[in-house]
């Protein structure tokens, strides 16, 4: 009797979950033993987290139960925290047990990249999970309430966002929309609130946007009260604010770090060659050390035809998950593998309510039409994972 190969998927982010969903569609019953391991029993929509973090949407709209998406007859789900990967033994260690594998897909997600800036880990908040965004929203509301008790402490109404990429831009846009509501609720003069977006690079907004769109986005956010400090790195984060590379010190009770991510440190410990925690994969998304280990999402490093690495986005992670599943099935059936080719579909960054900027194909869009396209993109992602029922459940157009 032939024993079905064991496929273990680590992480239910965009890449890992898409791998599982495609496998359950492509594999015949009993053709493989597939296990999906994730520390939570839900998948959270990373591209939506900036809204509940600012309090402009409920966090329930940013997650979906994993068991609602997978079929138990095809995929076994294990809620557990991965503690170690042992490639030589073909084992994955969890907190209470080990799981053997024949093929491993690592989609554990990334970690905030602090670039060695002192104090960031200790004093800055990050938009990385459902729990973290709930904490940020509650913290922001508490700062307004606390200011009413201590009106001499103006730093309670000062908010610093480090990083002006996707996460930083979209979060501060939502925060700028939320501030007027909070000021009305707590009877606070809006002019007392200070919102800083600090970026080490000379430009704001996600990389790849044409200069005129970046300029437009900055103007929109500046009209909402955002103060940009470009070409200005954060030198140190402290309990009461940040020290900038220019020597300026901003007193703030809230610092949210969105300055980048790195891969999972578990890969370095496992012996894979990494660059900022990400593993450079071959054309089939496999590690050079072990052809039975695939990397997707934030953990993988995929090079463009120009020789530069693609950024870790949900768009590329979803495509990687799709490709990894196809190649796993090909390995099981002794068929040729399919090289991964990234198909860039465009970039849209939200600027808060009813405004965004982006590029779709060769078309540059901004304002309300870009905001509409942002919702269309979100709907497409939901549809890929859970079909029309998931789209309707999350009510993107509410």
N, C-alpha and C positions, 0 to 999 in steps of 0.2 A: 504494500500500500504506500503510495507516494504521500509524503508529509508536505502539507501546504507551507510555502515560505512565510516567515514572519516579517511583516512590515510594521515598523514602529515610527510614529510621527510625533515629534516633540513640539508642542505649542500649537494653539488654535487661533493664531493671528491670521492675517489675510492669506499668507502663503501656506501655512500648515493646514488651515481649514479647507482651502481650495483643493489642496492635494487630496485630502480625505474625501471630499464631496465628488471629485472626479473619479477617484478609485472606486467608490461605491457604485458609480454609474458604469464604469468600464469593466470591472472584474466580474467574472461569473461566480456564482455561489460556490464556495469552497475552494476557489482558485488561490486564495491567499488569506492569511490570518492577519488582519489589519487592526492595530491598536493606536488610538489617538490619546495622547497624554497632555493634560493642561492643568495648571494649578487652580484655575477657576472652572466652574461648570457653565460658564458663558463666554461668548466671543464678544469683545467690545469693538465698536467702530471707531478706530483711532482718528479718522478724518472728521469725526463729529464731536470729539471730546472738548474742543475749545468752547462750545456753546454751553454745556452744563457747567464747565469750569467758571464761566463768567456769570452764570445764572440766567441766561436767556432761553434755556430749554431745560427740560427735566432729564436727569441722567438715565431714566428708564428708556429713553429713546436712543440711547447710545450702546445698548447691548442686546444680545439675543441668546437664548438658552441653546447650548450646543446640541442637546438631545432632541430639540425640535427640528434640527437640520439633518442629522445623520440617522441612518437606519441600523438598528441593532443587529439585524441579520447580516450586515456587511461590515460594520465598523464597531469595534469595542471601545467604549470611552472610559478612561481612567482619570479621575480627578486626583492629582497628586503633584507634588513639587519635585522636579528633577534636581538631583544633587550632584550627579557626576556622569560623565560619558566615558566609557572604557572601550575604545575602538578595538584594541588587541583582543579583548575577550568577547567582543560583540555583545556588550551588555550596557544597559542604561540603569543607573542606580537612582531609586526614589528614596524618600525618607524612611520607608519601612521595608522595602524589598528591592530586588533587582529584576529587570525584564530583559530577556535575550531577544536578539533580532538577527535577521538575515540581511535586511535592508533598513537603513535608518534615514529619516528625513528630519533635519534640524530646522525648525522655524521658531526658535525660542524668543525671538524679538530682541530689541536692543536695550541699551542702558543710556541714561543721560551722559553726554560727553562734557566733562567739566574743564578740559584742557589744563588741568592742574591749578585752576584758579582757587586760591584759599577761601574757605568758608562757604563755597557753593553747596556742597553736600549737607552742611550743617544748617544753613539758614535760608536757602532758596527752595521754593516749592516747584514741582514739575508736573506737567500735564502728560501723565503716562498710563493712567488706569482709571477705572470707575471710582475707586476709593480716593485716588489723589485729586480728581476733579471735584468730588464732593467736599473734600477738605478745603480746597481753594475757594469754592463758592461760600461755604460757611465762614471761612476766615475773612473774606471780603465783607460780608454782611456784618460780622462782628466788629470790624474796624470802624464802620459807620456808627454802630451802636456805642462803641467805646469812646469815640470822639465826642459824643453828646455828654458823656460823663467827665471827659478830660479835654475840653475845647482848646486848651493851650498847646496840645500836642498835635501840631499840624502834620507831622510825619505819618499819623494814622490814616490820613487821606491822601498819602503819596504812594503811587503804585509804579514799580519798576518792572519792566519786562525785558529780559536779556535775550537778544536774538530777534532778527527781523526776517526770518525765513517764513515758511508756511505756518508753523504753529504759533510763532510769536505774532505775526501779522494778523492771523485770524482771531487769536485770543484777544488782542488789544482792541480790535475792531468791535468785538462783542462786548468787551468791558466798557468801551466808550458809549455803546448803546445802553448799557445797564446803569451807568452812573446817574443820569438824570432821574431815573425811576427811584434809585436809592436815595438821592438827595431829596426828592419829594416825600418819600416815606419817613425819612428822619429829620425833615425840615432843616436841611443844610444848604448853604449857599454853594451852588455848583462851581463857582470860581475858586473855591478853596481846594478842590480836588486837582491833583497833579498826576498825569499819566505819562511816563517816559518809556520810549522804546529805544533801547541802546543796542547798537550794532557795530562790531569791529570792522566790517567791510564798508566801503564807501557808498554802497547803495542799499536801499531797503527793499522789502518784498522778496518773494521767492526767486532764486536764480533762474535765468533763462527768459524772464519777461523782457520785452523790448523797453528801452529807457523811457519812452513816452507813457507806457502803461504804469511803470514804476512811479514816475512823477505824478501821474493821475492818482494812483493809490495813496501816495503820501499826502496829496492835497485833500483828498476825501477824509483821511484820518486826522489831519491837522485841523480841519474844520470842526471835527468832533472833539478837539481838545488834546490830541496826542502830541507830545513833544518828542521829536526825533533827535537822537545824537548818533550820527554816523561817523565812521572811521574812528570810533571811540571804544576801545576794549574795556571790559570790566577788569580791574586789577585785583580787587578783593571784595568779597561779600561778607558783610558783618551783620550782627543781630539787629542793628539799627540803620541799615542801609548798604550802600555800595560806594567803593572808592574806584574812580575811573582812571584810565591810563593818563589822562590829562592832568591828574592831580585833584580834580573836582570831586567833592564828596556830596552824595545825595542822601539825605536822611529819609528813610522810608521804612514803614512797618511791614510792607509786603514786597517781596521780590519773587518773581516767577521766572525760572530759567527755561528758555526754549532755544538755546544756542547750539543744538546739535545732538546727535546720538552716535553711539559706537555699538559694535556687536557685543554679543554675550561673552563674558569672561570665561565661561565654562569651556568654550572652544579652545582657548589658549591653554587652560589646565589639561585638557584632553590631549594636547600635543599637536594640534593643527597649526599650521603656519598662518598667522593672522596679521592684518593691518588695521589698527584701531578696533580690534575685536572681530573684524569681518574676515571671512576666508575666501580667497580667490578661487573660484570654481572653474571647471573646464567647460567646454561647449555644451555639455549635457547637464550642468549644474552639480557635478560631483567634485569631491575634494581630490587633490592630487595624491594625498596619502592613502586614500581608501576609496576604491571605485564603487563600493556599496553604500557610501554615505553621501546623501544629497543635502545641499544647503539652499534655503529659500528665505526671502524677506530680508530683514535687517542683518541677519547673520552672514549673508552671501555678498560677495564682491564680484560684480559682473562688469566687464570692460566694454566700452563702446567701440565702434570701428575706428574712432579717432584715437583710441588708446587711453581714454579717461574713464574713470569709474562712474557708473550710473548712480544717482542718488537713491537712497532707500525709501521708496514710496509705496503706497498701497497699490498703485497701478502696476508696478513691476512685480510686486509680490504675488498678486493674483495671477499674472501671466506665468510666473515661475511655478506656482502650484499646479497650474494646468499642465505645463510641460513636464514637471516631475512625475505626475501621475501617469502620463502617457509613456514615459521612459521606464517606469517601474513595471507597467504591464508588458512592455516590450521585452524587458529582461526576463520576466517570468515565462513568456511565450517564445523566448529565444529568437526575437526579431530585432532588426536594426533600431538603434536609438535615434531620436529626433533632436537635432541641435536646437538650443534655445536662441530665439531671435526676439529681441524686445521691440514691440510695436508701440511707439510713443503716440498717444492719442490726444495730447494737449495738457495744458496746465490752467487751472482756474483757482484763484485765491479769493476767499471771501474778505470783505472789508466791513463786515457787520451787516445789519439789516438792509436788505434791498440794494446792495451794491457789491461789486466784485470786479476783478480784472483777470484776464486770461487770454490764452491762445488755444484755439481749437483748429487743428489742421494748419492752414496758412492764414486763418482769419483771426484778427485781434479784436477782442470784445471787452466791453467795460460797462459799468453801471448796472441797470436793472436786467438787461439781457444776459450779462455775465452771471449775475446772481441767479437767474433762472437756469442757466446752464449748469451752475454748481449743483442745484437741486436735481437736475436730470442725471448728473454724474453719480450723485449719492443714490438715487433710485436705481440706477443700473447696477451699482455694487450690491445693493440689497437683493435685487432680482437674481443676480448671479448666485447668491448664496441660498436664498430661500424662496425664490419665485414671487409671484404676484401677492400671495398671502402675506409674506413678510413685508413687502412694500406697503400694503394697506394697513398692516398692524402698526408699523412705525409712523405712518401718516406724515410723510415728508412734506406734503403740501398743505399741512394743517394751518 
